[in-house]
Each structure stands twice: as structure tokens, then as C-alpha cells.
């Protein structure tokens, strides 16, 4: 249930799915005495597609998430561990081609490798099973290990957690696997737009991590405000931004995140 419930919520709240249902309803109304209402519904649906395609709504939604946390400046002098969240591997293409194929979250892996070189004494953790509803025979950890070797990082240095299928399970299973101690400094590496939900989830699990956002999708809020008149890119950004925000809200409602909008600094412990 912990895996399927958030996906069910997204299917129900996905604005593109809702628009598709409304279009079908509009088509059916054309054969009834409510055909004028059906036409109005269709106009509404078209506007809902055109507006986010022309205006930078999706990019701004993503940029707001990406701006919540910044790369530490200065970086910690001592780091006890580095944990990277999976989701950077294209499992289907990797399985079909027999080669490690990365997706738009590839920056998670390259940043992880870079940090591993910068802190050679740090413990390294990769966490992520398959997020697919029907996972195939190839596991993300296996593909990630191949990619790490390609980038010059020995997978033998890395502890792999391969059971988690959600951010919530990333935090719980990794915490139980490595048993982080109070006072230790752990860097958390994930995509910048995903960092607010990830940080809130790890804090809720009792693990105070230092965010290291990467794999940015936008150039920042200010530059994202410019209209770009690209239907495909606009709808893609709107879909990605909507999904990220629904996930953030759903995790708070389900009690998996310590706050709806996690603060850059962790909350002070109760006296």
C-alpha cells in the first residue's frame, strides 16, 4: 500500500488525466441536449492545454522547488557518509540495450561520484529498487554499479540498498542499513526538484541530512518566467512540476514528511 497509494493519488489528481476525462465527457455531450455545455467544456480543456504550454507555469513550479535548497557553501570539512537516491537509470532501455542508460536525473550519479572522490573516507550508500509498477528482471542497483565503474568509482566502496521503491522507503531502509549516529554528517544527493520531499522524509525518519541538490531542470525562478511558446516542453514541465507538488503534499498528508515545506535548516530539537 505504501508504494501504490501515492501513485493512485497521482493518477486521480493528474491534471492531464482530468483533462482527458473532460474531453471525453464533452464528446459525449455532443449527442445530447447538453451539446452547448459540451462545447464550453471543450473550450475550457483547450485553454487548459494551451495556457501552460505558452506560459512558463510548469517551469516556475519546478524552479520554486529547486530553489528551496542550495549546495552547501562552504562544503563540510568532514563528511561521514554520502547517500544518493536512485531514479537516474532508464531500466527499460538498459535492459533492451545491455548498456547502462541514464535519464534526466543522471546528475545524481555524477555528483555522487564527484563527492566520493572529494571525501575518500566517507561511507557511500546507493538506495533504490524499481519504481515501476511491474519491474523487469534488471535492477537499478546493477545498472548503477556499471555506470559507477564507468565513471571511475569502485562499486565495492558503495553499500547498495535495493528494496526501496519510494522516497519514504529510501529513508527507512537506508537508515536501518547503515545506522547513522547522532552528530555524523551525511550528504543527501538527489535532484533539486525532489530535494524538499526527500529532506522532509529523511528528517521524519530521524535522519538529519545535509542536502546536496543536483540535476537541475530549470535555470532558476527569474529566468524561468520567460514565455517559451513550446507546446511539448511546456506540457512536459507542467506534468513534472504537478507530479512533484502532488508528491510533496501527499507525503505531508500521509505523515511521511516532517513539514509541507521543509526549511533549509533542520528544526531545533525540543527542549
TORLUMPA-996610 format. One line per field, with one value per residue (C-alpha): x, y, z; residue number from 1; residue in one letter. Coordinates in steps of 0.05 Angstrom, whole numbers, plus 32768, in hexadecimal, padded with zeros to 4 digits. Layout:
N
px	(X,...)
py	(Y,...)
pz	(Z,...)
zaba	(NUM,...)
lumse	(A,...)
# end
This chain:
271
px	(8000,803A,8051,800E,7FE8,8011,800D,7FC2,7FBD,7FE5,7FBA,7F7C,7F9A,7FC4,7FA9,7FB6,7F8C,7F54,7F56,7F51,7F14,7EF5,7F02,7EE0,7EA5,7EA2,7E9F,7E66,7E3F,7E3F,7E0B,7DDD,7DB5,7DF1,7E1C,7E28,7E42,7E6E,7E8C,7E9B,7EBD,7EE7,7EFC,7F0F,7F39,7F5D,7F6D,7F88,7FB7,7FCC,7FD8,800C,802B,8035,803F,8079,804B,806C,80B3,80A3,8083,80C4,80F1,80CF,80DF,8126,8134,8121,8165,81AA,81EC,8210,823F,8271,8270,827A,82C2,82B0,827A,826A,823D,821E,81DB,81BF,8177,816A,813E,8175,8174,8147,813A,8114,8147,8180,815F,8153,8199,81C3,81E5,81DC,81AC,819F,8165,815C,8170,81B6,81D3,81C4,81F7,822D,8227,822B,826B,8289,8279,8295,82D8,82D6,82C9,82EF,82E2,8297,8267,8241,81F9,81CE,8184,8150,812A,80FA,80C4,809E,805B,8073,80BF,80E7,8121,8156,8161,8175,81AE,81CE,81CB,81E2,821E,8232,822C,8255,828C,8289,8293,82CD,82AB,82B7,8271,8293,8296,824B,8215,81D9,8192,8166,8122,8106,80D3,80C1,80E4,80C4,80E4,8126,812A,8112,8139,8179,8175,816C,81A5,81DB,81C3,81DA,81F0,81DF,8211,8226,8225,8201,81F9,81B8,81BD,817E,815F,8154,8108,8103,812D,80F4,80CE,810D,8127,80E3,80DF,8125,8119,80D8,80FF,812D,8167,8181,81A4,81C9,81A7,81D1,81A1,81B4,8197,8174,813D,8135,8165,8143,8102,8113,8129,80F1,80BD,80CA,8094,80B1,8078,8089,804B,8070,80A4,806E,8041,807B,8091,804A,8043,8086,8078,8032,8049,8080,8050,801B,8051,8068,8021,800E,804C,8039,7FF0,8008,8037,8075,8095,80A5,8088,8061,8099,80D9,8107,814F,8166,814D,811C,813C,8133,80FD,8117)
py	(8000,8030,8029,8029,805F,809C,8083,807A,80C1,80DC,80B6,80D6,811C,811D,815B,813C,80FF,812D,8154,8114,80FF,8143,813E,80FB,8118,8152,8122,80FB,813A,814A,8112,812E,816D,8186,818F,81D9,81C8,8193,81C8,81F5,81BB,81AE,81F7,81F4,81B6,81D6,8214,81E8,81C8,8207,8234,8209,81FB,8245,8261,8246,8229,81E5,8201,8230,81F8,81D1,820D,821D,81D6,81D9,821B,8202,81E2,81F5,81D1,81DC,8218,820B,81C0,8199,818C,8147,811A,80D7,80BD,80CD,80B0,80B5,80A6,807A,808E,80A1,8060,8051,8009,7FF7,8012,7FF5,7FB1,7FB6,7FCE,7FAB,7FED,801C,8051,808E,80BE,8108,80FA,80E4,811F,80F8,80C4,80F3,811E,80E0,80CA,8110,8113,80CD,80E5,8124,80FD,80BB,80A6,80B0,8075,8070,805A,8050,8045,8032,7FF5,7FFB,8030,800E,7FEF,7FB0,7FAC,7F85,7F55,7F8D,7FB1,7FFA,7FEA,7FBD,7FF2,8028,7FFD,7FF7,8042,8050,8024,8049,808B,8070,805F,8019,7FFD,7FD5,8017,801E,7FFF,7FF0,7FF0,7FD0,7FC4,800B,8022,8066,80A1,808C,8047,8066,8089,804F,8016,803E,8055,800E,7FF6,8027,803D,8086,80A2,80E4,811A,80F8,8121,80FF,811F,8110,8111,8115,8140,8188,8186,8147,8160,8181,813F,8116,8143,8143,80F8,80EB,811B,80F9,80B8,80D8,80E2,812A,812D,8165,8171,8170,8180,816F,815F,81A3,81A7,81F4,8230,824E,8271,82B4,8296,8264,829C,82A8,828B,8257,8244,81FB,81CE,818D,81AA,81D3,8198,816C,819F,81A8,815C,8156,8192,817C,8136,8151,817F,8149,811B,8150,815C,8113,8101,8136,811F,80D7,80EB,80D7,811D,8148,8186,819A,81CA,81B3,81EA,81ED,81E8,81AC,81BC,81C7,818C,8194,81AA)
pz	(8000,8010,7FC8,7FA3,7FCA,7FB4,7F6C,7F71,7F8D,7F52,7F1F,7F3D,7F43,7F03,7EDF,7E9B,7EAE,7EC6,7E85,7E5D,7E84,7E7A,7E2F,7E2D,7E53,7E23,7DE8,7E08,7E15,7DCB,7DC2,7DF8,7E03,7E2B,7DED,7DFB,7E3F,7E1F,7DF0,7E2B,7E4F,7E11,7E0D,7E56,7E4A,7E0F,7E38,7E70,7E3E,7E19,7E56,7E79,7E35,7E27,7E6C,7E97,7ECD,7ECF,7ECF,7F08,7F30,7F29,7F34,7F77,7F8F,7F75,7F98,7FDD,7FEC,7FD4,7FD0,8012,8010,802B,8026,8067,8079,8092,8075,8094,805D,801A,8005,7FBF,7FAC,7F6F,7F35,7F04,7EDD,7EA1,7EB2,7E73,7E43,7E6D,7E6A,7E1F,7E0C,7E41,7E50,7E8C,7E73,7E9F,7E9D,7EAF,7EF7,7EE2,7F09,7F49,7F35,7F1B,7F5A,7F85,7F62,7F68,7FB3,7FBD,7FA1,7FCB,800B,8003,804B,8049,8049,8008,8000,7FC3,7FD2,7F9E,7F85,7F4B,7F4B,7F13,7F21,7EFD,7F05,7ED3,7EDE,7EDF,7F21,7F26,7F57,7F23,7EEC,7F1D,7F31,7EE8,7EDE,7F1D,7F02,7EC0,7EE5,7F0D,7F4F,7F6A,7F7B,7FB3,7FDB,7FD7,8003,7FD6,7FF1,7FBC,7FDD,7FE0,7FAB,7FC7,7FE8,802A,8024,800E,8051,807D,805C,8056,809E,80B6,8089,809E,80E3,80E0,8123,8144,8130,80EF,80AF,8076,8031,800D,7FC1,7F96,7F60,7F76,7F68,7F93,7FCD,7FF7,7FFA,8005,803E,8060,805B,8077,80B0,80C0,80C3,80F7,80C7,80C3,8080,805C,8018,7FD9,7FA0,7F59,7F14,7F0D,7EDA,7ED8,7ED7,7F15,7F25,7F04,7EC2,7EC2,7EBF,7E75,7E47,7E19,7DE9,7DE8,7DEE,7DFC,7E2C,7E50,7E5B,7E6F,7EA3,7EBC,7EC4,7EE9,7F15,7F26,7F37,7F65,7F8A,7F91,7FAE,7FDF,7FF8,7FFA,8024,8057,8059,8062,809A,8074,8074,80B0,808E,8050,803C,8060,8076,805E,80A6,80CE,8107,814B,817B,81B0,81F4)
zaba	(1,2,3,4,5,6,7,8,9,10,11,12,13,14,15,16,17,18,19,20,21,22,23,24,25,26,27,28,29,30,31,32,33,34,35,36,37,38,39,40,41,42,43,44,45,46,47,48,49,50,51,52,53,54,55,56,57,58,59,60,61,62,63,64,65,66,67,68,69,70,71,72,73,74,75,76,77,78,79,80,81,82,83,84,85,86,87,88,89,90,91,92,93,94,95,96,97,98,99,100,101,102,103,104,105,106,107,108,109,110,111,112,113,114,115,116,117,118,119,120,121,122,123,124,125,126,127,128,129,130,131,132,133,134,135,136,137,138,139,140,141,142,143,144,145,146,147,148,149,150,151,152,153,154,155,156,157,158,159,160,161,162,163,164,165,166,167,168,169,170,171,172,173,174,175,176,177,178,179,180,181,182,183,184,185,186,187,188,189,190,191,192,193,194,195,196,197,198,199,200,201,202,203,204,205,206,207,208,209,210,211,212,213,214,215,216,217,218,219,220,221,222,223,224,225,226,227,228,229,230,231,232,233,234,235,236,237,238,239,240,241,242,243,244,245,246,247,248,249,250,251,252,253,254,255,256,257,258,259,260,261,262,263,264,265,266,267,268,269,270,271)
lumse	(X,X,X,X,X,X,X,X,X,X,X,X,X,X,X,X,X,X,X,X,X,X,X,X,X,X,X,X,X,X,X,X,X,X,X,X,X,X,X,X,X,X,X,X,X,X,X,X,X,X,X,X,X,X,X,X,X,X,X,X,X,X,X,X,X,X,X,X,X,X,X,X,X,X,X,X,X,X,X,X,X,X,X,X,X,X,X,X,X,X,X,X,X,X,X,X,X,X,X,X,X,X,X,X,X,X,X,X,X,X,X,X,X,X,X,X,X,X,X,X,X,X,X,X,X,X,X,X,X,X,X,X,X,X,X,X,X,X,X,X,X,X,X,X,X,X,X,X,X,X,X,X,X,X,X,X,X,X,X,X,X,X,X,X,X,X,X,X,X,X,X,X,X,X,X,X,X,X,X,X,X,X,X,X,X,X,X,X,X,X,X,X,X,X,X,X,X,X,X,X,X,X,X,X,X,X,X,X,X,X,X,X,X,X,X,X,X,X,X,X,X,X,X,X,X,X,X,X,X,X,X,X,X,X,X,X,X,X,X,X,X,X,X,X,X,X,X,X,X,X,X,X,X,X,X,X,X,X,X,X,X,X,X,X,X,X,X,X,X,X,X)
# end
